[in-house]
Amino acid sequence: MRVRFGAKQFEFPLRMPAKRLLEKLDVLPETVVVVRNEEIITEDEMIEAQDEVELIRVISGGEREV
């Protein structure tokens, strides 16, 4: 699989769950959205060796007082 995370790119030859990919890259699941072949997936879904994956950082705006 080809993985893009910001300006970095990685390649992994084996299939694995998205959760395992995040562990390998030392990325906390709550800090990114995993996109496989242009579709958002959950961390327990499998990623195949031929898939294109992008990890998109989640940005929080914080709490707003009213």
N, C-alpha and C positions, 0 to 999 in steps of 0.2 A: 504494500500500500504506500502511496505517497501522502505525506502529511505536511501541511503548511501551518505554521504557527507564528504569526507576525512575519518578520523577515527571514525566519529560519525554515528550512525544509529538511524532512527526514524520510527515510525509506525503511520499511519493514517487509520481509518476504513472507511472513506467515499471517494467517487470519487470527483474530483475537477480539474479545469484547472491547467496546470503547473504554470501559473502566480500566482494563489492563493496559491499554495504550496510554491513558492518562497517568497511570502508575509508573510506566516506563519513562515517561517524559517528566515525572515529578511535578505534575500539574494537579491542583485541587479541583475536583469535579464542579464545585459551586462557583468557580471563577471563569469557566468557559462554557460555550455552547459548541457541541460537536456536530459538524455538518459533513455528512457522507454523500458524495455524488449529488450535491446541491440540496439535500434534504436533512433537516434537523433530526437527530436520533437521540435516544436515551443511552445512558452509560452501560446498560446491560445488553444492548444490541450488538450483533457481531459485525465486524468489519473484515471484508475479504481482502486477500492479497492484491487484487487488481483495483481496489477502490481508491478514489481520490477523497482525501479528508482535509477539512480545514477546521482549526480550533479558533473560535472567535471569543475574545475576552469580553466578559460581562462587566458593564460599567454601572455603578449605582450612584444615583444622585443624592442619596441620603433622605432624611425626613424633613419635610417642610412644615413650618409652623403656620397656623392659620389664625 
